[in-house]
Amino acid sequence: MLNGIFILAELPGPISEQIRAINERYDPKLARSKPPHITLTGSSGVGPIPPSVTVEEMSAAVEPIARATPPLMLSFQPPQRFMQTDIVVLPIAPHGPIRVLHDRLLTSGLPFTRSRYTFSPHVTLSLYPSRDSKSRRELLDVRIPEPFMIDAIQLYHTRDPQPSRKLLELRLTGGPEKD
């Protein structure tokens, strides 16, 4: 049973609606779990924050990072199956601004549990059901070429099988990065 706090970046308006429609068609359970999102910490690169960490401690550690981080312009790569599973995801290049944000969170002083996977930012299209070959092909044919902006991060307490609960949301308000 999973019990920990994940840091996510919920997708904005039209992109979120597009992903939600795909989730509802191919994985209704996933569509009901959380808004479409990119997981920044919790399942890849680093595991979840233990639930014993208070909202005040998380806010103190993450708020300065959000204030220093400008909104992120991102885009999806073509879908792929995740690590020899039937999970289908839309990956995002793991370098650049999203990696900088992930690394800042990782070094924030918050305790994180271990993760079995390297950092691989993505949005999940289908997680729970096993797919027949036709549905898997349809999911792997999805293309969403439009770039989108992430301007906030959210911290969710995930406690399977109960619904996840949003604990905190912070806007990314930093100016452009300087070299």
HUKA-V615497 format. One line per field, one symbol per residue. phi: phi as a letter, one per 30 degrees, with the letter a starting at -180 (. if undefined). A space follows every 50 residues. Layout:
BEGIN
phi = ???
END
This chain:
BEGIN
phi = .dbacccbbdddfddedddeddeddcaedddddadeacddbkbbiadddd ddddeddddddcedddddcdeccbbdcedadchhbcdcbcdbedciedde dedddecdjddbddbdcddbdacdcbcdddcdddddddddddbbdddbcc babbccdcbecdddbdcabbddbddedcd
END
